[in-house]
Amino acid sequence: MDIILLGIQDALTLTTLLTVAAGVCLGIVVGAIPGLNAPMAIAIAVPLTFYMSPLAALAFLISVNKGGSFGGSISGILLNTPGSPEAAATAIDGYPLARKGRPITAMQTALGASVCGDLFSDIVLVLVAAPLALVALKLGPVEICSVVIFAFAMISGLMGDSLIKGLIATALGIFFATIGSDPTMSMPRLTFDNINLVSGIPLMAIGIGMLALSEVLIQIEIYLRDSRGGAKEAVEMLSLPDDRLTPRIFLAVWRTVLRSAVIGTFIGALPGLGATIAGFLGYGAAKRASKDPEKFGKGEIEGVAAAEAANSAVVGANLIPLLTLGIPGNVTSALLVGAFIIHGVAPGPWMFEEHGRLIYSMFAAMIIANFLNWIIGGAGLRLFAKVLAIPKPVILPALVFLCITGSYLNDQSFFAIELTIAFAIFGFLMRKLGYPFVTFIIGFVLTPMLELSLSQAYILMEGNIAALVNYPIAIALVAMTVAVIVRAFLRGRKSGP
């Protein structure tokens, strides 16, 4: 109990509160701009947090994610162009509602539902993370190896439209992660006599390059393609006199918000599914449960609340597999691994024993971030909507500068910049060819854990695969892995031409 109180005390310091507020503001602004998203901002910001305390850095990055979760709905509601993919379901009813003269109501509903869904998942995270971590500590190398392989299968099979492309992307991530020194023999491998590669490829070079800089290349391509056409203009903020969300209206949809929060939390706790799926599942569940489903898609407040609560509930739940197993559930969690490592913290179940105070202070900061998200988002709603007017020729060069600066600060070398640019081009090509770059990044992050547990399991089992029968949990995970791959393969065949 003392460590929990100390954690809360740390989170309530002025430095942490200001850091959280700054992260929320940045997340909302970045999320509101079409084509940009919170993970992209996090990728750029991770190296910049090197000079912060571990708590300030983690609180800032997580707050960016929380702000971005709501920010994506702003452009979806005003332009029908979601700032992030997870806000696509929110735009289904948010945009028609704005067209009816109620843009403020739509955005306030999205904000309230986002905060409620996010807060619900944070509470679940706080309640289940420590008990699950205790269970995870009892797992041996055989079980851990099986868990990682199962995570690979889940992510490869569920992200993207093709199992084959997902597996190829994961395999490429594993390949690039093996560049550097062998963890057991300390012998260099695949370095091609380049001393810069002996310590491996920096995670931030891949994160910034594939996630942020490659997205800039995509946005440049879109801008050049659409430069002759007229850009969409936001719904003017000249709204009806009663365009505001009253407590009575919001309380009328509390069941929908709670249902979507549960759905989003469950989806977020499973690696590979993501906020976009959660948003559409929450929206679909609300539509099926409604007495007037025909109103959905025509500006129904319940539809906005359902989608936003579900996709925002993924934010906190995504940390469950990371903190209990050391397995990132999505690309944001994978980037947080880099932040943990920068500050000397190895993510996994042992964190509660070795860095318990930091973890509980991070939990407290997450809950505080939700309330600041509500306050800042509500107070600056009209101001944040104006970021849609910032022209792309201003935003994109600034992002390129931040990407290059961030990659240099992380490794203090020009070689890191070269790697970042190389992976930006690689990520751009993966996106154009339909390969899920997220599975590549997560595959890269998980490979060291896989390699270590695999070598330990091999020694433990004395190279005899038949000894697997002595590990029922591992057998169950292997069976689940096969089931996931078969299901993804059959789904691909069914949806194929």
Secondary structure, DSSP 8 states (H G I E B T S, - for coil): -HHHHHHHHHHTSHHHHHHHHHHHHHHHHHHHSTT--HHHHHHHHTGGGGGS-HHHHHHHHHHHHHHHHHHHHHHHHHHS--SSGGGHHHHHHHHHHHHTT-HHHHHHHHHHHHHHHHHHHHHHHHHHHHHHHHHHTT--HHHHHHHHHHHHHHHHHHSSS-HHHHHHHHHHHHHHHT-EE-TTT--EES-TT-GGGTT---HHHHIIIIIIIHHHHHHHHHHHHHTTS-------S---TT-S--HHHHHTTHHHHHHHHHHHHHHHHSTT--HHHHHHHHHHHHHHH-S-GGGTTSS-HHHHHHHHHHHHHHHHHTHHHHHHHS--SSHHHHHHHHHHHHTT---STTHHHHSHHHHHHHHHHHHHHHHHHHHHHHHTHHHHHGGGGS-HHHHHHHHHHHHHHHHHHHHSSHHHHHHHHHHHHHHHHHHHHT--HHHHHHHHHHHHHHHHHHHHHHHHTTT-GGGGGG-HHHHHHHHHHHHHHHHHHHHHHHH--
